[in-house]
Structure formats: C-alpha cells, structure tokens
C-alpha cells in the first residue's frame, strides 16, 4: 500500500511555497525539460472514460505515443499488451467514477503497477482541454514522481464492503417504503403514526396487514396493537377512522410490497455477508489484549431493527482482533462499516493523525506565503467519517468518559457541527489505536474526564501566573 505522506506536487501546490515558486513549477512541468529528477522512467498515463480510454507513453516508445482504446475487455487486454511492448511498468490514472475498476484489474493482472491518483491532486494546472493532453499530463506527473497513490482495500474485505454497501441501499429503500406507508395512511386520514412510534414495528405491520385484507372496523384493528403500546385502545381506534379510498389502499399495498421486498433483499445480503465474513482469517495483534472469541455458529441472536441476523459482533471481534464496540457510541453496525471500508491493515497510515486526516476529520487551512489566511474548504466524502459523526452524536447524554468529553466540546466550540467533527476525530484516533495496538478501550467514567480537565486548567493557570511572577494560592489556605 502507498504511504500517506504528501507528494511533492501536493506540497508545492498547497501553500508550502509562495505564489511565484508555484508558477515556476508549473512552467517547468510544461517545458520539454523540467529539470526534475526522473523517478519512473517507464511510466504511462491513462485518461479514463466511459466509452474509451486515452493512453500516453513516452514519445520514444512508439510512433503513435498517444492511442485510444475501447472499454471492452478485449480492448483492455490489447491496451495492456501494447503497454508491455512499450516497456511500461507503471501507469497513472484518476479514480473516475467506477470506470477505472475493470481497467485497474486488467493492468494488475498483466503485472503493471497502477497509481490511482486523486483527481483533485492533478487539476491544479489549468489549460488542459482534451483527453489527449490529460493523459500526457498524467504521464509527466507520474514520470517525475509527483503523484500519490490512493488507499486500496484488500480484495477479501472489498467483497465484504460491496455486500455491506448493497445492504445499506436496501435499508434506505425500506425506510423510504415506511415513509410511503405513512403518506398513504395520512391521505386516508388514518392517523396511525400519531399513536405508534414506528409503523414498521409489530403493531403497525399487523394493523396495516389487516387493512389490506379488508378489515375496516377501527376497534378490531386497535385490538391488534401490542399491549406494550402506550396509547390506549380507544385512542388507537379513533386514529383508525379513515375514508378508505380504493386507490390509496392500492398505493398502501404497493408500499408494503416494496418494504417486504427490501427486507428479503436484506436477508439475502445477510446470508452472503455471513459466508464472506466466516471465510476471513482470524487476526491476532501482537501485544494486544487476548479475549475469548465466541463462535458465530453456536449462537444466532435475534436481529434488532436493521441489524444482521447472525452474530456479527463476534465475527468482527475475530477478524479485527479487537472489539471496536467497547468504545462508547460505536455499535456493531458502525464497527462493521469501519472494518468493511478500511479493513484491518492500517499500515498505509503512518499515524493516527494521518488516518484522521484521510477521513477528512481534521481542520483545513488556506495558506499563502507561509501564512494562514483563513479556514479552508475541504470536502471529503467518506463513509467511515459519516459513521463516526453519527456515533459522536449519540454521546450527548452518555455518562461515560467520551460523553463528558463531547459535552465539553459542545460548550467550548462555536457550533454543534464543530463539536461533532472534533468528537468524531477523537473516535477515529481511538479506532486507529485499537486496530494497530490491540489494546481494549476501558471507559473511566465522566468523573475521570472532569478531574483531568480540572487538573489541566489548574496547570494552565499556574503557568500563566508564573509567567507574570505570581503564584496561585488555594482559597482554603487564604481563609485560614
């Protein structure tokens, strides 16, 4: 995996040098002889497209140094053979949609190393209008080692990620179907959503099924509600007095069918996910805290909500070597999202701060001439970061150490969004440390955090007083 240190091109275009020096670099890159050290002499560049790909090789390798190839598998194989005939051993291309994935697989199958560059890192120099110039520009940048490779997941874990993302889409479709049910009931003035907290629960689905079977008596429908429903039977019955329109009942039936279909798809994904997770090897972290791992075959807990139907927590503990759910706020669904997106090998990230930066959970600054001129606008779409933000929001009323830290951040930072991001950043650091060191997280309670914060504030006040030749004296001492 590629190391996540900044490439020369990123460093020179992100404010480390002044504006004149960046202009000089751009001129040198456009000149025939930039005067830079050649790092990859046998490099090529590919501009990835939907229907065709443009490939550029050094001018001395072929009479036609830039060629266009189709997107069919036969054309991709022909492209690889042409690159090998041109003595190319490494290729640079941008991660454009999903069009790069078949091309990436073909190049790796032919033994050609691929550098998958972020498009934002290669668009700093304007004026490139055509696909031909784009491929030549990528080739030049890669020749001088100015591109950084992107993070790639292991093949086995990539299969898990595919199924988990697919399952997530089915969960969202089921949620939209529930909203469709609510809309149809409201159009018939059936206010069931006002007396039940969840239409997808046992009571809601039983009542809706009876409505679709033709039952219209509100008291008979109310009798289907579970005894744990807080609303009384009379209130439930009053909410079920509607104007039963045939067209809206048909709409309700369609919404229920969509909801049930989404759940069948989720069940199929669970079966496939269980097989893929079971095939993954167990992970043991050197120096970590050993803990017994329960078998996923002996125990099949009852699924709650949208959680998978098998013992996913034990499976994640086995393949990760550590229990991520020991961190307050991270449940089994969040832990599955984390492991399916980043895997268990975090060697591509030199430190926990590099990992948090890759997630987009670090502050960004605009720098000009070596000076910070304002906050930057860094937009990173990352599923792990989104999951950690959601985990951070659940800590508001937690009595744990992390809950106290989150409440302190909400009081200290200017906005709730900033507090959520800062707390998600801290959770990312904990996840990195657990997956790399294998040490289980032990909650020390909210009182421990308040004690540490008080001691830090006293130390800061003492240092400020000492700098002014003063000394802090406890109030009890002065009273005596």
C-alpha positions in Angstrom: 0.0 0.0 0.0 1.1 3.5 -0.7 2.3 5.7 2.2 0.2 8.6 3.0 2.8 11.3 3.0 2.3 14.3 0.9 3.7 14.1 -2.6 6.0 16.8 -4.0 3.2 18.1 -6.2 0.7 18.4 -3.4 3.3 20.1 -1.1 4.2 22.6 -3.8 0.6 23.4 -4.7 -0.9 23.6 -1.1 0.9 26.7 0.1 4.2 25.4 1.3 5.9 27.7 -1.2 4.9 31.2 -2.3 2.9 32.0 -5.4 5.9 32.8 -7.6 7.6 29.5 -6.8 4.4 27.6 -7.7 4.2 29.4 -11.0 7.8 28.5 -11.7 7.0 24.8 -11.0 4.1 24.9 -13.5 6.3 26.4 -16.2 8.9 23.8 -15.6 6.4 21.0 -15.8 5.1 22.3 -19.1 8.6 22.7 -20.6 10.2 19.9 -22.5 12.9 19.5 -19.9 11.5 20.5 -16.4 14.9 19.8 -14.8 13.3 17.4 -12.2 14.6 14.0 -11.2 13.1 11.2 -13.2 11.6 8.7 -10.7 9.6 6.5 -13.0 11.3 6.4 -16.4 8.9 3.7 -17.7 5.6 5.5 -16.8 2.4 6.0 -18.8 -0.7 8.0 -18.2 -4.3 7.0 -18.9 -7.3 9.3 -19.1 -10.2 7.1 -18.0 -13.6 7.5 -19.8 -16.9 5.8 -20.1 -16.6 4.6 -23.7 -12.9 4.8 -24.3 -9.6 5.4 -22.6 -6.7 7.6 -23.9 -3.2 6.2 -23.1 0.0 8.2 -23.3 3.5 6.7 -23.3 6.9 8.4 -23.7 7.5 9.7 -27.3 10.4 7.3 -27.9 8.4 4.2 -27.2 6.1 4.2 -30.2 5.5 6.2 -33.3 2.0 7.0 -32.0 2.7 7.9 -28.4 -1.0 8.5 -27.6 -3.6 5.9 -28.5 -7.3 5.5 -27.8 -8.7 2.1 -26.6 -12.3 1.0 -26.2 -13.8 -0.1 -22.9 -14.4 -3.7 -23.9 -12.4 -6.4 -22.2 -10.7 -7.4 -25.4 -9.6 -3.7 -25.9 -8.3 -3.5 -22.3 -6.2 -6.6 -22.9 -4.9 -5.2 -26.1 -4.0 -2.0 -24.2 -2.0 -4.0 -21.7 -0.1 -5.8 -24.4 0.7 -2.5 -26.1 2.0 -1.0 -22.8 4.2 -4.1 -22.2 5.5 -3.8 -25.7 6.4 -0.2 -25.0 8.3 -1.3 -21.9 5.9 0.3 -19.5 5.9 -1.0 -15.9 3.8 1.6 -14.1 0.7 3.6 -15.0 -1.0 6.6 -13.5 -4.8 7.2 -13.8 -7.5 9.1 -12.0 -10.3 7.5 -9.9 -13.1 8.5 -12.2 -16.4 7.1 -11.1 -16.3 3.3 -11.4 -14.9 3.2 -14.9 -11.4 2.7 -13.6 -12.1 -0.6 -11.8 -12.1 -3.0 -14.8 -9.1 -1.2 -16.2 -7.3 -1.4 -12.8 -7.9 -5.2 -12.6 -6.6 -5.8 -16.2 -3.4 -3.8 -15.6 -2.7 -5.6 -12.3 -3.4 -9.0 -14.0 -0.7 -8.1 -16.6 1.8 -7.2 -13.9 1.7 -3.4 -14.4 1.8 -1.3 -11.3 -1.0 1.2 -11.1 -1.0 4.6 -9.3 -4.6 5.6 -8.7 -4.4 9.4 -8.2 -7.0 11.7 -6.7 -8.4 14.0 -9.4 -8.2 16.9 -7.1 -4.4 16.5 -6.9 -3.9 16.7 -10.6 -6.2 19.6 -11.6 -4.1 22.4 -10.2 -2.7 23.5 -13.5 -5.4 24.9 -15.9 -5.4 24.8 -19.7 -5.7 21.1 -20.4 -8.8 20.8 -22.6 -8.6 17.4 -24.4 -8.3 13.8 -23.3 -5.0 13.5 -25.1 -3.5 16.3 -23.1 -4.9 14.9 -19.9 -3.2 11.5 -20.4 0.1 13.2 -21.3 -0.2 15.4 -18.2 -0.7 12.4 -16.0 2.3 10.6 -17.6 4.5 13.6 -17.0 3.5 14.0 -13.4 4.0 10.3 -12.7 7.4 10.3 -14.5 8.7 12.8 -12.0 7.1 11.1 -9.0 4.6 13.9 -8.4 1.6 11.7 -7.8 0.5 9.8 -4.7 -1.3 6.5 -4.8 -4.8 6.2 -3.2 -5.7 3.8 -0.5 -7.0 0.5 -1.7 -8.8 -2.1 0.3 -7.8 -5.8 0.4 -9.6 -8.0 -2.1 -11.3 -10.2 0.5 -12.5 -7.2 2.5 -13.6 -5.4 -0.7 -16.1 -8.2 -1.3 -17.5 -7.6 2.2 -17.6 -3.9 1.5 -19.6 -4.5 -1.7 -22.3 -6.5 0.1 -22.4 -4.2 3.1 -22.9 -1.1 0.8 -25.6 -3.0 -1.1 -27.3 -3.9 2.1 -27.2 -0.3 3.2 -29.1 0.7 0.0 -31.8 -1.9 0.8 -32.1 -0.4 4.3 -32.6 3.1 2.9 -35.2 1.7 0.4 -37.1 0.1 3.3 -37.1 3.4 5.1 -38.5 5.1 2.1 -41.2 2.5 1.9 -42.2 3.2 5.5 -42.5 6.9 4.7 -44.6 5.9 1.7 -46.9 3.9 4.0 -47.2 6.9 6.3 -48.1 9.1 3.4 -50.8 6.8 2.1 -52.4 6.4 5.6 -52.4 10.2 6.1 -54.1 10.7 2.7 -56.9 8.5 4.1 -56.9 10.4 7.4 -55.7 7.3 9.2 -53.5 8.8 11.9 -51.8 5.6 13.0 -48.4 7.3 13.0 -49.6 9.6 15.8 -50.2 6.7 18.3 -47.5 4.3 17.2 -43.8 5.3 17.4 -42.9 3.1 14.4 -45.1 1.8 11.6 -42.6 -0.9 10.8 -43.0 -2.4 14.3 -45.1 -5.5 15.1 -48.3 -3.5 15.9 -48.0 -1.2 12.9 -47.4 -4.0 10.4 -50.2 -6.2 11.9 -52.7 -3.3 11.6 -51.7 -2.5 8.1 -51.9 -6.1 7.0 -55.4 -6.3 8.4 -56.3 -3.1 6.5 -55.1 -4.6 3.3 -57.1 -7.8 3.9 -60.3 -5.7 4.1 -60.8 -5.0 7.8 -62.3 -1.6 8.4 -63.7 -1.8 12.0 -61.4 0.6 14.0 -61.8 -1.4 17.3 -60.9 -4.7 15.7 -57.9 -3.0 14.2 -57.0 -1.5 17.5 -57.1 -4.9 19.2 -54.2 -6.0 17.0 -51.9 -3.5 18.7 -49.4 -4.9 21.2 -50.1 -4.5 24.9 -46.9 -2.5 25.3 -48.3 0.3 23.1 -48.6 3.4 25.4 -51.7 4.8 23.7 -55.0 3.4 24.9 -57.2 1.2 22.8 -59.8 4.0 22.4 -57.1 6.4 21.2 -55.8 3.8 18.7 -59.3 3.1 17.5 -60.0 6.8 16.9 -56.9 7.2 14.9 -58.0 4.3 12.6 -61.2 6.0 11.4 -60.5 6.9 7.8 -62.0 7.4 4.4 -60.9 4.1 2.9 -60.2 5.1 -0.8 -59.5 2.2 -3.1 -56.8 4.0 -5.0 -54.9 4.9 -1.8 -55.3 1.4 -0.4 -53.7 0.2 -3.6 -50.9 2.7 -3.0 -50.5 1.4 0.5 -50.3 -2.2 -0.7 -47.5 -1.2 -3.2 -45.6 0.4 -0.3 -45.9 -2.7 1.8 -44.8 -4.9 -1.0 -41.7 -2.7 -1.5 -41.0 -2.8 2.2 -41.2 -6.6 2.3 -39.1 -6.9 -0.8 -36.4 -4.7 0.6 -36.3 -6.9 3.7 -36.0 -10.1 1.6 -33.1 -8.5 -0.2 -31.5 -7.6 3.2 -31.9 -11.2 4.3 -30.2 -12.4 1.2 -27.3 -9.9 1.8 -27.0 -11.2 5.4 -26.5 -14.8 4.1 -23.9 -13.7 1.7 -22.2 -11.5 4.3 -22.1 -14.3 6.8 -20.3 -16.5 4.3 -17.8 -13.9 3.4 -17.0 -12.9 7.0 -16.7 -16.5 8.0 -14.1 -17.0 5.3 -11.9 -14.2 6.5 -8.9 -15.3 8.7 -8.8 -14.5 12.4 -6.4 -11.6 13.3 -4.1 -11.6 16.3 -2.5 -8.3 17.2 1.0 -8.6 18.7 0.9 -7.2 22.2 -2.8 -6.9 22.2 -5.3 -7.9 24.9 -6.3 -11.5 24.3 -10.0 -12.2 24.7 -12.1 -15.3 24.0 -14.0 -15.2 20.7 -17.4 -16.8 20.6 -18.3 -18.9 17.6 -20.7 -17.5 15.1 -22.3 -20.9 14.6 -23.3 -21.7 18.1 -25.2 -18.5 18.7 -27.6 -16.7 16.4 -29.1 -13.8 18.3 -32.4 -12.2 17.3 -31.9 -9.4 14.9 -32.9 -6.0 16.2 -34.0 -3.2 13.9 -31.9 -3.3 10.7 -29.0 -5.3 12.3 -28.0 -8.6 10.5 -29.5 -11.8 11.7 -26.2 -13.5 12.6 -23.7 -12.8 15.4 -21.8 -10.1 13.6 -20.2 -8.7 16.8 -18.3 -11.9 17.5 -17.3 -12.2 13.8 -15.9 -8.6 13.8 -14.0 -9.4 17.0 -12.4 -12.4 15.4 -11.4 -10.7 12.1 -10.4 -7.4 13.7 -8.5 -8.8 16.7 -10.2 -6.2 18.9 -13.7 -5.3 20.0 -14.5 -1.9 18.5 -17.9 -1.9 20.2 -16.1 -1.4 23.5 -15.8 2.3 22.5 -18.8 4.1 23.7 -21.0 5.2 20.8 -19.7 2.6 18.3 -22.3 -0.1 17.9 -22.0 -3.3 15.8 -23.3 -1.6 12.7 -20.8 1.2 13.0 -18.0 -1.2 13.6 -19.0 -3.2 10.5 -19.0 0.0 8.4 -15.5 0.8 9.7 -14.0 -2.6 9.0 -15.7 -3.0 5.7 -14.4 0.4 4.4 -10.8 0.4 5.7 -10.1 -3.2 6.5 -7.9 -4.4 9.4 -4.5 -3.4 8.0 -3.8 0.3 8.6 -0.1 0.2 7.7 -0.8 2.6 4.9 -1.4 5.3 7.6 1.8 6.2 9.4 0.0 7.5 12.5 -3.4 8.1 13.9 -3.4 11.7 12.8 -2.7 10.7 9.2 -5.7 8.4 9.5 -8.0 11.1 10.8 -6.8 13.5 8.0 -7.6 10.9 5.4 -11.1 10.7 6.8 -11.5 14.4 6.5 -11.9 14.9 10.2 -9.1 17.4 10.7 -9.3 21.2 10.2 -8.2 22.7 6.9 -6.4 26.0 6.5 -5.7 28.2 3.5 -2.0 29.1 3.5 -0.5 31.8 1.3 3.2 32.8 1.6 3.6 30.6 4.6 0.8 32.4 6.5 -2.6 31.1 7.4 -5.2 33.4 5.7 -8.4 31.6 6.8 -10.2 28.3 7.2 -10.1 26.1 4.2 -13.0 24.4 2.4 -12.0 20.7 2.3 -14.8 18.4 1.2 -14.2 14.7 1.9 -17.0 12.2 1.3 -16.1 9.2 3.5 -18.5 6.6 4.9 -16.3 5.9 7.9 -16.3 9.6 8.8 -20.1 9.8 8.4 -20.4 6.7 10.7 -18.1 8.3 13.3 -20.1 11.5 13.2 -23.3 9.6 13.9 -21.5 7.8 16.7 -20.4 11.1 18.2 -24.0 12.5 18.3 -25.1 9.5 20.5 -22.7 10.6 23.3 -24.7 13.7 24.3 -26.4 12.1 27.4 -23.8 9.3 28.0 -22.3 9.2 31.5 -19.0 7.8 30.1 -15.7 9.4 29.7 -16.4 10.0 26.0 -19.8 11.5 26.8 -18.2 14.0 29.2 -15.6 14.9 26.5 -18.3 15.5 23.9 -20.3 17.8 26.2 -17.2 19.7 27.0 -16.5 20.2 23.2 -20.1 21.4 22.7 -19.6 24.1 25.4 -16.2 25.1 24.1 -16.5 25.1 20.3 -18.6 27.7 18.5 -21.0 25.3 16.8 -22.5 21.9 17.3 -21.2 20.8 13.9 -17.6 21.6 15.0 -18.1 19.7 18.2 -19.4 16.6 16.3 -16.4 16.8 14.0 -14.0 17.1 16.9 -15.5 14.2 18.7 -15.5 12.1 15.5 -11.8 13.0 15.2 -11.2 11.6 18.7 -13.1 8.4 17.9 -11.1 8.0 14.8 -7.9 8.2 16.9 -9.3 5.5 19.2 -10.2 3.2 16.3 -6.7 3.5 14.9 -5.1 2.7 18.2 -7.3 -0.3 18.8 -6.7 -1.8 15.4 -2.9 -1.2 15.5 -2.1 -1.9 19.1 -4.9 -4.3 20.0 -5.5 -2.7 23.4 -9.1 -2.8 24.5 -10.8 0.5 25.4 -11.6 0.8 29.1 -14.1 3.6 30.0 -13.0 5.6 33.0 -16.3 7.4 33.5 -17.3 11.1 33.2 -15.8 11.9 36.7 -12.4 10.9 35.4 -12.6 13.3 32.5 -13.8 16.2 34.7 -10.9 15.5 37.0 -8.4 15.5 34.2 -9.9 18.7 32.7 -9.7 20.5 36.1 -6.1 19.5 36.6 -5.3 20.7 33.1 -7.0 24.1 33.7 -5.1 24.5 37.0 -1.8 23.7 35.3 -2.5 26.3 32.6 -3.5 28.9 35.2 -0.4 28.2 37.3 1.8 28.5 34.2 0.2 31.9 33.2 0.6 33.1 36.8 4.2 32.1 37.0 5.0 33.9 33.7 3.8 37.1 35.4 5.7 36.4 38.6 2.6 35.4 40.6 1.6 32.2 42.3 -1.8 30.6 42.7 -2.9 30.0 46.3 -5.9 27.8 47.2 -8.9 29.6 48.7 -8.9 27.4 51.8 -5.3 28.5 52.6 -6.2 32.2 52.4 -9.2 31.8 54.7 -7.1 30.2 57.4 
